[in-house]
């Protein structure tokens, strides 16, 4: 599954780390369950999957627990979150060109929305549709809040001046914290509409960007193309992510290394050697998957701790409690008490 593959640049993690540090949280708290460590954020070659980003956003939502947190997170997600694609966007001739580049290289953008532009008179309507087979990491409102705030921030970065959408139409009913929408958008927000869309003046698309540079623009596009090719290679065979993908298929009993090797059409010794070559081992990936499953299962209030333990491959609740504490420095019960469920 694409959601299990580490194909996205980790640039966004640095922005999140700064934000969460200001909020009083350490990296291990919001990286919980991802298999990532603070030192990984300093590695230029590190890649992150959809599922890892989803876990990060769930952790942020759980830790901060403030109305409108999606807007606060979206506001700090500036253009630097997209690595080399950032350079192509900044150096584009006009805002319209930049938005087209973002659409052409949307695999690098990692959005769970399809943004479909439609001109209506002098206004551009950007219709928002959720991508199929990509669930929201927390809930619909949180995802839309991040989208609205981050798009406003990124267009502001491109133009070199503050930007807000002229109108915002959302299909869901007004939330209890609806005043935050007005505060962050600075323009009317209409809820309960037939569809969701963001509006901006058409003539803004022809606005020249302050840092346009044709040579850098073309060089950056070339590097973006290489990034796409690398992503395709990773999708087709990085061994640790192939193992993660196999583990993700398991609904009941988790397989041992020999069984995973058999599923991947190789011998156990070959699998061990390949995992060692990329700096990991099956035990680490297995425990990472157990923690991932535990975090997901603990969010279901209908499951007892014993049922969660069994679901994660533990025969006894006590051994599950001990393992969970070693991973997170808190018991499953303590973790569950921090959830808004």
N, C-alpha and C positions, 0 to 999 in steps of 0.2 A: 504494500500500500504506500502511496506517495506520502501520506501523513506520517509514516514511520521513518522516512528517509531523511538523513541529514544533508540537505541541499542548499540551505539558505545562509548567507553571510551572518556573522554574529555581531555586526556593528551596532545593532539595536540594543544589545545587552549593556553596552557601555552607558547609553542614555538612561536605561532603566536603573542601572546601578547607581548613577548620580541621583536620580529621583528618589529611589528607595532609601539611600543613605540620608538624604535630607528629611525623609519621613521617619528616620530612626531605626531602620531595619538593615541587618547585615545580609551579605550576599547569600549565605547558606540558607537563610530563611525563605527567600523568594525563588531560590534555585531548587528547593526541596522536590525530590522525585524525578528530576530531569537527568541525573547522571552527570551534570555539569558542575564544575568547581569555579571558584573565583578566579583562579589563575588561568583558566581556559579563556577568559575574556581578553587576555593579553596576547593570545595566539592568533596571528593573522590568518592562519589556515583553518581555524575551527569552523565547523558547519553545524547548523542547528535544524531540527525537523519541525514540522507543523505541530506534532504532538508535544515536543519540548516547549515550544512557544506557548501552546495552550496551557500547559501545566504552570508556566511562569505567570500567565495572566490570571489563572485561578488563584495562585498563591497571593498575587498582588491584591486581588479583590477580597480574599479572605483576611489578609493582614490589615488592610487599611480600613475597610468597612465604613466608608463615608459616602453619603449621597453625591452623585455626580463624579465619582472617582474616574470614570471613563474619560471625561473631559480633561481631567487633570493629567492623566497618562497621555492622552492624545496630544495635548499641548506641548509636551516635551519631545515628541517624536519628530524631530526636524529632518531635513533632507539627508543628513549624514547617515541615517539608519540604513540606506540602501547601497553602501559601499561604492563600487566603481560606477554604478548606474547614476549616482548623485552627480558625478562630473558631467555625464552626458546631458542630464537635465539642466544643470546650471548654465552650461555653455550652449544650449539650444538657441536658435535665432529669436524665437518668440515663445510666449506662454503656450500657444496652440501646438507648436512643435514639441515642446517639452511634454505636454500631456499625451501627445501621440506616441512619443518614445516610451513613456511609462506604460502605455497600453500595448505597444509592440513587444515590450520585454516584461509583460505582466507576470511571467513565471518568477522573475527576480523580485517582484514587489511583495509577494506572499499575502495577497488580499483574499479574504473569504467572500468578497463581493464582486459581482460583475457590474461595472459602471458603464452605462449605455447612454451616450450623448444624443440629444435631439434638439434641433433648433426650432424655437417657437417665436416667430417675429424677431425681436432684437434680444431675445433671451435664450441662453443655452440651458436646457434642462438635462441634468445628469441623473438618469434613472438608476436606482439601486436595487439589485436583485441578489439574493443570497446564492452562492454557488452550490450546486448539487453535491451531495455527499460530504459536505463540510459543515459540521455542527458548530454552534457558537461555543467558545471555551467556557463562558460563564452563563450569559443570557443575552437576549436580543438587544435590550436597551444598552447594556455595557458595550457591546460591539459597535452599535451605531454611534454612541457617544465618542468612542475612540476614532471612528472613521471621520465624523464631522470635524472634531478638533484637530486631528492630524492633517487632514486635507487642507483645512484653513491655514495651519501653520506652514505646511510645505509650499502652498501657493504664495504665501507671504514671503517665504525665503526666496522663491524664484523671482518675484517681482521687486524685492528689496523694499517693500512697504507693507503695512498692515492690510490684510484682505479678510473680508467676511462674505459669505453667500448672501445674495439679496433676499432670497426666500428659502425656507426649509419646510418640506412636506414629509411627514412621517406616517406610516400606516398604522402604528400601534397607538393605543389610547394614552393620554397624558399621564406620566408617572407621578408619584408623590413629590418628587424633587424637580418638577417641571420648571421651576424658577431658574434652575441651573442652566437649562437650555437657552433661555433668554440671555442670561448673563454671559455665556460663552459664545453665543452666536451674534449677539448685538443686533439682531434683526428678528422679525416675527417667525415663530415656529408654529406650524399648524399640524395638530395631531389627528388621528383617526381618519386619514385620507385613504383614497382607493389604492395608492401606491406611494412609495418613498422616492423623493427626488430632491436634488440640490440645484439652485439656480444662480447663474452669474451672467453678466452682460456679454453678448457675443463679441462686441468690439474689444473686449479685454484680451481675447485670444491672439489678436494681432499685435499686442504690446511687445516691443523689443525687450529682451531681458538685459539687465545691466552688465552681466558678465559673459555675454555671448562671445564665443571664440570658435570660428569654424574649424580650425585645425584640431584643437582640443576636443571639440564636439565629435569629429570623425574618429579621432584616436580612441576616445571613450567608447563610441559605438562598437569599434573593433574589439575592445576588451570585453564589452558586454556580451558580444557574440561568443567569445571564448568561454566566458562564464556559463553561458547556456550550454555549450558543448560539454563543459566539465560536469554540469548538473546532470546531463543526460548519461554521462559515464557513471556517475555515482548512483543514479537511479538503476543502472543496469548491473551493478555488481559489487559495491563496497561490502566486504565480508561482515563487518560488525553490524551493518544495517540490514543485511540479509538475515542474520541471526535474529535481530530485533523484530523483523517482519514475521519470521516464523513463530516466534514467541507470541506475537500479537494475535496470531490466528487461533491460539489455544484458549478454549473457553473453560475447560475443567482441569484435568491433570496436566501439570507442566512437564514438558519433555526433558530428559537428561541430554547430556552432550552427544552421546552415541545416536540417540533418536534424531536430534537436530542435524547431525552430520549425514545421517541416512536421508533425511528430507532434502538436504542440499546436494545429494549425489556425490558425497566424498567420504573418505575415511575419517575416524575420530582424530588420528594423529595429524592428518592434513588440516583439519579444522583448527586444532590447537595451535599449530604452527602459523596459520594465516592470521588468527586472532592475535597471537603474540607479536606478529610483524606490524600490526597497526596499534600496538600498545594497550591491548586489553586481554581479557580471558573470559571463558564462558561463565564462570562463577560470578564475575562482576556484572555481566549482562543479565544473568538470571536474577540476581538480587535487585538490580535496577528495575527489572520488569515486575518483580514482586512488590516493590515499593510503589511503583506506578499503579498497579492493580489495587493495592491497599488504600492509597489516597482516593482513588475513584470509588471504591466500595464503601469507605467510611463516610462518604458524602450521602450515602443512601441510609436514611434513618430507620428503614424497615429491616435492615440486616443487623443481627446481633454481632458482637465481637467474635464469637465463636464461628459464625457463618462467614465473616470476613476472613478470619484466619484460614478456614478450610478452602475458601475460594482462591486464596493466595498461595496454596500449596503447603500449608502447615497442618500437621496432624493434631497439634495441641495449641490451645490459646496461649498458654504460658510461653511457649517457644516463639510464637508470633509476637507477643508483647516484648520479649527480650530483643528480637531482631529489629522490630520497629523502633525501639528506643535507641539501639545502636546506630540506626540510620538517621534518626531525627532529633535525638536527645529529648524526646517526650514520648509518653505512652500513647497507644491508639485512642484511649479514652480522653486524654488531655487534648490530643489533636482534634478529635471529633467535637469537643466542647468549644473549640475556636471557630467552628464552621457556622455559617448563618443558615441553619437548616431547622 
